[in-house]
Amino acid sequence: MKKFLIKGPNKAVKGVVNISGAKNSCLPLMAASILFKKKVTFKNIPFVKDVHTMKDLLISLGAKVEFSETKKMMTIINKKKHKLIVPYKLVSTMRAGVLTMGPLLARYPKQKIKVALGGGCALGVRDTNWHLSGFKSLGANNNLEKGYVNISSKKGLKGNKFKFPKVTVTGTSNLIMASVFIKGSHIIKNIAIEPEVLDLINFLNQSGADIKFIGKRSIKIKGVKELISGSHTIIGDRIEAFSYLCVGAITNGNIITNNINPSHLRSELSILKKIGYKIETDNKSIKITSGKTLKPVNIKTGPFPNFATDNMPLILAIMTTIVGKSQIEETIFSNRFMAAPELNRMGAKINIKKNKAIIIGQKKLYSADCISSDLRTTFSIILGAIAANGSSTISRVYHGLRGYYNLEGKLKKIGIKIISKN
């Protein structure tokens, strides 16, 4: 099993990082290919583990998938009917597998669709009840049988109204895809407006769908007859970009991230400025440089445009090195502080009480052997190891490879002393 060995402390790191396409945009876009009768082409693909898993899932359903890693391009062709069983062995390692529910229901509403309940990171309760409630508003019934959700609509799907009880990114994407071919119009309220959701809406509209905003978090979808083919360039990964900006922050360095829209990180950049780092932006890049006086801050995560829960473990690592008392309140996932025990083993002082973390920043961190438990925790521990005195070993880094393309290579390129070993 792959491990990272990182020798610290790494100080004043300098360099440029080219940000990959957004994993959290690529996966729903790949699922959306099910809606199309012919060829779909995606550019700026991040060839991370989750993308390969989604590719295998689409192939298992009957699609033909071709890709070029050098061109960062993928082509998906649907020339025949899909299989309607989404197997547990492929969904179990990747939460995004549930995103096949919506497009399969849209294409084959009167048939019985079976989707295994999924996996992914161990972040607490991430059920599909809101997805299923949304489908029910279209006229689709469901039941659970041997770990599989069975969905079908005897009379077909019809437009209606639905309001999500709480903002959900995958729930929003799933219901949008399920609604593309409905009879009439469907109004969905309290939707997620994350950049990745907007990327999906833009792609579908460019390909012939009819989705319009009728408020900040409300959309109206008019059913169309069919989608034939489509092409789209995936947006840059805001979580990856913030991760490498945090490398610059924790080393008091100078890092430029390219291929990223700064408006996708407005809350995060505001926090970095508040701490004391200097931030410069243009349309497609962000530069962070060291600050002379760094101050502790208080943060509360929330749906976009608030501070992203995926970025919280990264800023947590930064705060362990900012002298003074900082606080983080996590509002999305119940188990998002899994990096804290590992960072504490490096000498950090993080105290967790329910959904809040109190961090007393330290002047120094010290090396330790650590274990990663989920995707973003992996990078959080890496940040701690980068700043720590001595050599740290991080086990189970496969969690990180689910969402970071060429992780070791990109860190090496900007001067981090990192090697991998089995």
N, C-alpha and C positions, 0 to 999 in steps of 0.2 A: 504494500500500500504506500502510495507516494507521500513523502514528507518534504517540508521546506526547512532548510537550515539558514538562518539569518544572523549575520554578525553585526553587532551594533557597538556604540551608537553611530548611526549615519547622520552627518550634519551638513547643513547648507547644500542640500541636493539641488542640482540644476539640470534642466533638460526639457524636451518637448515630448508630449505623449499624444499620439493620434488615436482619438477615441473611436471605438467600434460602433456598429449599429446597435440600437437598443434591444436587448434580449426581450424585455417586457413589451416591446412593440412587435418584434419579429414573431413571437409565438402565437398571439391572436391573429396576426396577418396570415400566418401559415394555416391556421384553423379556418380562416375565412375563405381560403382557396377551395374548400369543399362546396361553396356556393356557386362556383363557376363551372360552365359546361366544357370549356376548352382550356387554353394555356394561361397561366399566371406567372409573371416574372417579378422577382424581388431582387433589389440591389442593396448594397451596403449590409450584407448578412454578417452577423457575428457567429462564427462557427464554434460556439461553446457546446458543452455537453447537452444542455436542454434542447438546443436546436436540432442536434442529431437524434435525440429521443423523439421529438415531434416529427421529424422526417420519417423515422421508423414507424411511428403511429399512422401517419398518412399513407405510407406504403401498405401497411397491414389492412387499411380500409379500401385499398384498390387504386390509389393514385400512383402516378409515375413521377418520381422526383429525381431531378438532375441538378448537380451543383458544381460550381467551380470556386474553390477556396482562394485561388490566386486573383480571380475577378470579383470575389465577394458577392457572388450571384447565385440565385436558385431559380429553377423553373419547375413548376408543378402542373401536371397535365391530368385532367379528369375526362376520360373518353367513355367510361362505362359507369354503371351504377356502383355506388359504394357498398361495402359491407356495413352492417349497422350495429356491430358489436365492437365497442372500444375496450380492449383487454386490460385486465388489472396489471399484468407484468410490465406494460408500458406506462400506465398512468401512475403506478405506485411510487415512482421516483420523481414525478414531475407534476406539480399542482396544475399546470396549464393544460393538462389533458382534458379537464372538464370543459374547456373552451370548444371542444368538438360537439358538445351537446346542442348548442344554438344553431350552427350551420347544418348539422344533420337533420334537426327538427324542421328547419326551413325547407330543405330539399325534399325530405321524405316525411311530411307531417302525419300521414295516415298509416304509416308503417310503425312497427315496434322497434324503438331504438334502445339499445342497452349500453350504458356507460358505467364503467367501474368507478367507484368513489376513489378519489386520488390521494396523492402523497405530496412530496416536496419537502420544504423545510419544516422543522418541528417548532412552529411559532405559536402554537395554541390553536384555539378553535377556528377553523376556516371551512365551515360547512357550506353546502350548496342550497340551503333552504330558500334564500332570496332569489337564486337563479330559478329554482323550480316554481316559486310563487309568481315570478315574472312570466314564465312559460304558461302557467295556469291562466293568467290574465288574457292570453291569446287563445285559450281553449284547449290547452294540452294537459292531459292528466298524467300522473306518475305514481309509481309505487316502488318500494325497495325490496329486492329479492336476491338473497345470497351475495350481498355486497355490491350488487349492480342496481342502478336506477333505470327503471323501464319508463320510457316516455312515448306518448302517442296522442294523436288528436283525430278521432273518428270522422269528424266533420270538417277537418282542415283548420287552419289558423285564421282568426279574424282580429281586426284592429279593435283596440279598447283603450283603457287608461291604466297606468300602473305607477305607483310611487315607491321607490326603495325606502325601507325604514331607516337605513343608514347607508352612507355612501360606500359602494363596493366597486372596485375596478373590474375584476373578472366578471362579476354579476352584470355590470353595465355592458361590457363587451359581448357577453353571451346573449343577452336579451336583444341588443341591437342586431346581431347576426340572425337571430331567430325571427326577427320582424321584417326582414328585407322583402319577402315574397307574400306577405299577408294580404288578405282581402281588406280593402279600406285603409284606414290610417290608425297608427298606434302612438299614443302620447306617453312618454316615459319621463317621470319627474325625479328629482334628487339624484341625478346621475353623477358619476365620477367625471371630472374634466381634466384628468391627468394628460400630459402630452401624448402618452402612448394610446390613450382612448381616442384623442383627436386625430392621431395618425391613422387609426383604423377607420374612423368616419370619413376622413379625406380620401382614403383609398377606395372605399366603397362608393362614395359619391362620384369620384372620377371614373369609376367603372360602370356607372349607370344606376346606382341606387338613389333614393330620394330621401335624404335625412337632413332636416333643418332644425336649427336652434330656435326655440320660442321663448327663451329665458336663459339665465346664467347656467342653470342645471336642469333645463327641460328641453326635450327634443320631440319633434313630430316626424314619424316615419310613414311615408306613403308606400304601400306595397307596389313593387314592380314585377313584371312577368318573369324575367330571367336576367342573369348576368352571364355574359359569354366569355370574355377574356379581360385581363388587366395587367398593368405594370406599375411598379411603385418603388421609390427609393426610401429606405427606412431611416428614421431620424436617429441622431446620435444618442448614445446611452448616457443620460444625466447622472445615473448612479455611479457608473464607471468614472465619469469625469470628476465627480465630487471625491471619489476614492483617491484619485491621483493628486487632486488639489490638497487633500489631507496629508499626502506624503510630503508635499511642499510645506505644509503648515507645521507638521510635527518635527521636521528637520530644520525649520527656519530657513527654508531654501527658496528657490525660484523655479517654479514649474509653469509651463504653458500647456494647456489642453486644447487641441484642435478638433474640428468637426463636431462642435457642440453649440447649441443655441443657449446663450446665457439666461434668457428669460425662463428657461425650464428649471433654473436653479436660483430663482430670485430670493427665496427665503433663506436658503443655505448660504448664499453669497453675503446676504445682509448680516447673518450671524458671524461669518468669518471676519467681516469688517468690524463688527461690534467687539469681537475678541481683540482686534488690533492689527490684523493682517491687511496688506495693501492689495486691492483687487482691481484689475484693469480688464475691460472686455471690448470686443467688437462683435460683429454679427455671427461669427463662427468660432470664436476662441475666448478663453479665459486665462488670465495670468495671475498667479499669486506670488507675492514677495513677502519676505519676513517683516514683522513689525517689531518696533523697538520696545514697546510696552504692551504686554498681553494681559488681558483681564478675563476673569471668569464670567460666565453668562448663564441665564436660565432659558431653557428651550421647552417647547411643547409641540409634539408631532401632531399631524393632522392631514386630511385629504388635501390634494393640490388646490390652491397654491401655497398651502402651509408647508412646514418642514416635513420632508418625506420620512416615513418610518424606516424605509430601506437605508436611508442615510444616517439614521440615529446611531447605530453601533460605531460608525466611523467618527462622528463628532465626539462620541463617548471616549474613544481612545485619545483624541486631541486634548480633551478636558483633564485627563489624568496627569497631563504635563503642564497645565496652566495653574500656577500657584494661586490658591484661594478656593472658595467654595462655589461650585456650580451645581445646577439642578436640571434634570431632564424629566419631563412628564410624557409617558408613552400612552397614546390614546387609541391605537389601532390593534396591536397584537398583545396577548397576555404574557407571552414568553420571549420578549424581544431583547432581554438583557443577558443573554447567554454568554456574551463576551466578558461580562463583569468578573466572574470567578477566575478566568484565565488572566485577565489584566491584573487582578489583585495578586496573583501569584508572581507577577513581575514587580510588585511593590506599590501598585496603585491602591488608592483608598476609595473604594466605591461601595456605598451602602444602599441596598435595594429594599424599599418598602412599598409593597403592592405594585402600583404602576409608576412609581417614581424612583429615580436614582439620585443620591446625593454624592457628589464627587469632591474630594479634597485633593486638589492638585499637588503633585510632588515635584521636587527639583530634579529627581533622577528616577528612572526605572531600571530594573535589573533583569538579566536574562533568565529564562525558565523553559522547561519542556511543557508544551501546551497541546491541547486537543481541540480541533474545530468541530462545531456541532451543526452549523448551518452556513448558508452562502455568505451573508454579510458579516457574520461573526468571524469568518476566515480572514477577511481583509482587516477587520478591527484588531485581531491578534497580530497580524502582519505589521500593522502600524505600531503597536506596542513594541514588537521585536525590533523594528527599525530604530526606535528611540532608545532601547534598553542597552545597558552596558553588558557586553559579553555576547555569547552565542546562544541563540534560542532555537529549539526544534519545534516545529508545528506539524502535528499529525492530522490525518484525515482531511488533507487539503482538497480532496476530490469535491468536497462541498463547494469550494470556491471556484473550481473549474466548471461547475454548472453554469456560472454566469459571467466569468471574466475570461476573455479571449487572450491567449498568449500572456498570461499573468506574469510568469517568471521572466519572460523575455522583455516585457515592457518595464518591469522593475529594474532589471539589469541595465537596460539602455540608459536609464537616468542615474545610474551609479549606485544602486542598492546592492549590498553584498549578500546575495542570495544564491543558494544552490539547491537543487532537488535531489533526493535520494529515495530509493525504495526500501 
